[in-house]
């Protein structure tokens, strides 16, 4: 769809103005301001689609939602969730994406029909696979959007924009770049809806890490006047957002950063040893025992000791790293016997103890809190064993999911990128420098108009 400037009684949108048509430069500047305000206001309250596929690569989640600035009713949520949809990745696309997440990982792929093939005996080009996967990802995302619209019985013309994060295949903040795989042009063409994407690189251009981005949305939707809340997102990677009470003068800024691995290691380990892609409810982990010496060894990873702001991904935590750590552990503790389930239990503990350690620091420092509350979102919120272990490490906190705040944990990140798309089209900033380390607030994302 196109997004025209709305007409009103005083201006014909078909007329073209230049500085020469006006009496003065000030009149030209005034008209420019009016046009910009009108354009931004036209994106204020309407339908947005948000899409997310995280580091766990378990599927694509999509939502249709509406935002409002109506502050007259304190009990009314500033966001209305209109429709939701989720779809598993096509197996081959998921396989290629996982390969692209690891340097030179595509060299292990066996070429199928219409896929990048090697020439003159050279290894398959990583750039060729990146291009192939960008197109395939765009086609798949388009299918998800169209299925969502059909299910909700909503016409594409009713949606102002799609916020699509794409798939992160390389995140190197220390080198100043982050790559999200996506061809937004395909989505715009297949759905007839404008697409906002590439959210991270503008933040990185002003010195930020480009992650995490969701805490800004957490602040907008979940912050309260008299209580500090901690939001814990348990996707492939775990990250926290500490939301100070809005009337708390002692804590003036939101704090947010990645705390370590979550589902990406749990999913990979169970997939390696069973026919399951994830540990439903954490039942497999609950059947094992924590390997304390291995846990202590894993916690020596340099990332855990880094000061925030910080972010991480598959570059730091992956199966190659875990296998290497297990080999070191077996050599150092030859007499220790353990099962695959015990490793799953230990990985769950690694997630919960690393997150709880960071959360505890902020809760202990906030003596003005009326209540200590941690709200969990992401797929990990559905892992009852993980939630139990998290509660055990935070005995003085209420540990609950964001469902108690009015938004199911599985949809939080998708709604966040719908919100970020709206911020972009409204000309509003979307990053938090205190979270990402950026030098200033900036408008995020690039727009591919339909």
N, C-alpha and C positions, 0 to 999 in steps of 0.2 A: 504494500500500500504506500501511497504518498502521504505526506503530512503537510498540507497547505496551511498558510497563515489564515486564521479565521477572519471572516469578513465582519465589519460592523457598520454603523450608520454614517461614520465620518470618513471612511476610507474605501476606495475601490482598489481591491487587490490586483486588478489587471493593469493598473497604471504603473509605469516605471518612473522612478524619481532619480534625479541626479542633483548634485550641488548647484548646478547652473539653473535648475528649475525653481530654486528657492531664493527667498530674499536675502538670506544671510547664512553664514556657516553655522551659526547657533541653531537656526531652524532645521538645518540638515542633521545636526547632531541630535536634536530633540526627536526628530522623526526616526532616526536610527535606533534611539533608545526605546521608543514606543514599539517599533517592529520587533526588536529583540525580546522585550517583555511579553509581547503578544505571543510570539513563537513559544517561549518557555512556558507561559501560562497554559497554552493549549495542550501541554503534556502533563499537566498537574494531576488531575483526577481522571483516571481511565484504566483500562485493562492492560496489564503487562504480563508477559510470559517470562518465567525464569527457568533456566535449565542448568543442571549440574551433573557431572560425572567425576567423582573424586579419585584419589590415588588408589583406592581399593579396586576400582574398575569393575564393580559388581553390576553396573547398569546405568541407565540414564534416567534421571528424575526430572519431571517438568511440572510446572504449576501455572495456573492463571490466577492473578490476584489484582486487587485494587487498593490503592493507598489514598489516604485523606489527611488533610491538615485540620480537620474539625476538632477543636479542643474544648468545645462547649460541654461535652459529656465525658467525664473522667473515666467512666466505666466502659467506654466504647473504644475498641481496638483501632489503632491507626491503619490497620491492614485487614482486608477481607479476603479470605482464601476462597476462590470461586470454584476451582476444579484442580484435580491432581491426576498424574499419570506416570507410570514407571514401566520401563522395558529393559530387559537384559540385552547386553551387547551381542551382536552376531559373533559367534565363536572365533571366526577368523580375524575379524577386526580387533577383538580383544587380544588375541595372540600377537598380532602385529604391534599393537599399542604397548603391550608389556615388553616386547623386544626393543621398541624404540626408547623405552624408559631407561634402558641400560646401554652404556656406551658400547658400540659395535655388536649389540645384541641381535641385530637383523641378519648378521652373517650365519646364524644358526637356522634361519627360516628356509624351508623348502618351497621354492617358487611354484605357485599354482597358476591357473589360467588368468590372463589379463593382469598379472602382477609384475612388478619390476624384475627384470631378468638380467643376469650378469652378461657382460660382453668380453670377448677375448680372454675368458678364464678369470677375469677380475672378480673380487667379491661384490655382491650386490651393494649398490650405493645406498648409504643411509639417507641421503637427500632424496633419492628416488622413492624410497619407502615412506619418507615423511610426506612427500607430495601425494602419493597414493592414499595414505591413511587420512590426510587432510580432506581429500575429496570424499572418501568413504565415510568419514565421520560426519561431514556435512550432509550427505545423503541420509544417513541414519538419523541424525538430529532432525532433519526435515520430516521424516516419517513419524517421529515421535510427536512433533508439533502438530502435524495434521491429524494424527490419531487423537491427541488431546482435544483439539478443536471439535472434531467429529463427536467424540464422546460427550463433550460439554454442550454441543449444539450451539456453538458460537462461531460467527463468521470471522474470517481473518481481518476484514475491514474494521472490526470492532476493537482490534488489538493495536495499541500504539507502538509497541516495540517488543522484541525478544532480547533478553539478556542471556547470552550464552558464554560461559567461561571457556569452553574448549577443554582439551585434555593436556595437562602439563606433562611434557616428556623430558624436559630438562630444566631444573631450577638451580641456577648458580648465582645467588646474590653477591657472593664475594667477588665474582667476575663481572657483576653489573648487568646480568641478563636473565630472563626467564622465558621459555618457549612454550606457548600453548598451541597445540595442533588443532586447526579448524579452518575451513573455508567458509566464511560467513556469507560470501556471495551466493553460494549454493542454497543456503537456508533462505536468504531473502528472495531468491528466484523461485524456489519450490513452494514457499508459503505465502508469498506476496506481503510479507511483513518485514519492516526494517529491523536490522539486527545490530545490537551493540555488543562488541567483543573486545578482546585484547585489553583487559582491565589492569594488568599488572605493570606494564612497561612505563606508563607515564609516571607512576610512583617511583619507579627505579630511576627515571631520568632526573628526579630531584633528590637522589640520594637514598631512597628507601629500598627495602628488600622486596617490595611488591607483594608482601604477604605478612601476616594474614590480612585479608580484606574484609572478612565478615564481621569483625568487632564493630565497625562503624554502623552496620545494620543492627547488630545486637543493641547498641546504645540507643538507636532510634526507636526500636520496638519494645525493648525489655527494661530499660532503665526506669527507676522509680525515684520519688522525691526523698524518701526517708530511709531506704534500705540499700546497702551495697549487695549486689548480686554477682555471682561468678557463673559465666556460661562456659561449659566445657563441651567442645565439639569432638566427638570420637568418630572420625572418618578413617581413611587410610592412615592419616597422621592425626595426632591429638593436638588441639590448641585451646587456649583459654582466653576469655575476655573478662576482665575485672571491671564491672560497671559501678562506679561510685554513686552514692545517693546524690541526686542533683542539687540538694541543699547542703551537701557536705563540703565545707570550705577547706577541710584538711586534705581531701583528695580531689583534685580538680581535673584530672585527665583519666581517660580510659587506658588501661594497660592490657595488651594482648600479644600473644606470641605462641609459637609451637612449643609443645613440651616433650615430644618424642613420638615413637611409633605407636600405632593402634591396630586397626584392622588389616593393614597391608601385610604385616607379618603373621597375624593370626590366620588370615585367609590362606596365605601361601603355604603355611605349614600344614594345615589340615588338608589342603588340596593335594599336597605331596604324599600324604600318608593314608588318605581315605578317598572315597569317591564323592566327597562333599566339597563345595566351594567355600563354605563358611561354617563356623561352629554355632549352630542355631541354639540360642539361649545360653551358650557357654557350657553345654552339657559335657562335651569332651574334656574341656579344661577342668571342670568340676570333678571329673573322675580321677585326675592325677594329683601329684604332689609337687609343691614348689621345690625346685632344686636351688637351694640357697647359695651355694658357691657359684653356680652358673649365673644366677641373678646378680650377685655382686660383681661378677666379671663384666656382664653386659652393661651394667650401670657405669662402668669406667669409660664408655664411649665419650669422646671429647665434646659432643654436642650438649650433653647434660650439664656440663660445667660452664658452658658459655653464658655470658650475661645477655639479657634481652635488650633490645629487640632481636629476635632470631627466628629463623624459619628453616625447615628441613623437608626432606622428601625421600623418594626411592634412591636418590644418589647416595644418601648416608645409610639408610636402613633398607636392606634387601636380603634376598635369600643367599646370595654369595657371601655377604657379611656374616649372616647367621651361621652358615655352614663353616666358615672359617673360625668363628668363635667357638663352635662346638668341637672342632678339631683341636683347638688350643686347650679347651677345657678337658677333653678326653686324655690328652697327653699329660696334663698337669695332675689330673685326678683319676688315675687309671683304675682305681678300685671302686669308684662311684658307679653304681648301676642305676639306670633310669630308662623310662619308656618314652615313646613319642608323645603320649598324653601328658607326661610330666613336663616336657618342653612346652607344650601348649599352655599348661598351667603357669609355667614360669614366664612365658611371654605375656600372658594376661597380667601377671603381677608387675612385670616391667612397665606396662602401660599405666596401670593404676597408681603404682608407687611414684613414678616420675611425675605424673600429673598432680597427684595429691601433695607432693613435696612443694611444688610451685604454688598451688592454691593456698596451702597453709601459711605461707609467708605473708600473703596479702590479708588473710583473715586475721592473723595474729596482730598485724600492724593497724588494723582498723578497729579501734576500741569503741568507736561511736556507733557500731552496727547494732540495730535492734534485733537482728536475727542473722545467723550465718546460713546462707543458702547457696547450693550449687545445683544448677540446672543443666542437664546433659541433653545433647542433641546428636544427630548422626546415627549411623547404624549401630554403633556400640551401645547406644541407649537401650537397645532391644536385647542385649546380652545380659541376662539376669545375674549370672555368676560374676561378670565383670563389675556390674553395679554393686553387688554385695561386697566385693573386695574394695571397691572405691569407698563405700560407706565405712568399712572397717578402718581405713586410713584417715578418714575425716570424721571421727566420732562426735565432734561437737557441731557438726553441720547437718542441715537437712540436705540430703542428696535425692534429687527427683529428676524427672525429665521435663522438657519444655512443654509437654502436653498439659501440665498443670498451669502453664502461663497462657494457654490457648492456642498453641501451635504444635502439632505433632512433630516429634524429633526428626522424622525422616524427610520433612519438607523444609526445614529451616534454611539450608544452604540454597536451595532452588529459589525460595522467596527472596533470599538475600541478593541474588543476582538479578531478579526482577527489579528490586529496589535500586540496585546500582545502575541498571539501565535507565531507570526513571531519573536518577540523579544526573546522569550524563545528559539526557535530553532536556532537563530543566536547567542545565548549566550550573549545577550544584556540585560541590566537591564530594568525593567519595572515599578518600583515604583519611587515616588518622596518623599524623606524624609521630605521636607518642607510641604508636603501635608498630609502624613499619620502619621508623627511623628516618623518614623523609624530612627534607628541610622546610617544607611548607605543604599546605593543603592544595590539592589540584583536582580538576575534573578528570575522571578516569574514562578510558574506553575509546574505541573508534566506532563510527556509525557507518553501516552499509545500508543505504536507503533502498527500499523496495521500488 
